[in-house]
Amino acid sequence: MNWIFGISLLIIFELIADVFSKEYALKGNWFLWCGAIAGYIIANIFWLSAIKNGSGLARGAVIFSVGSAIVAVALGLLLYHERMSTPQIAGVGLGIVSLILIFWE
């Protein structure tokens, strides 16, 4: 289960890159653009590590996609005061159910 550490760091650095990206979109600062690119590069280094250590492409991709989406939604709601519709909230709920099913053995 070493791959869980890699997936966790992948999600963390993807989240950092997403914050830099949002800030770049709001402020247009070149430094923020560089921070976003650096975050995405570092995140993908951990993706390679997770795959090498046994996450599997299918399982790892679902865990990363849903995990990073849930965290990004939380940031969007809490930091940037974005809003979600009821169907979008239901979609996040289904994403959480998908994570439970992916880990179910």
Order of alpha helices (4+ residues) and beta strands (2+ residues): alpha-alpha-alpha-alpha
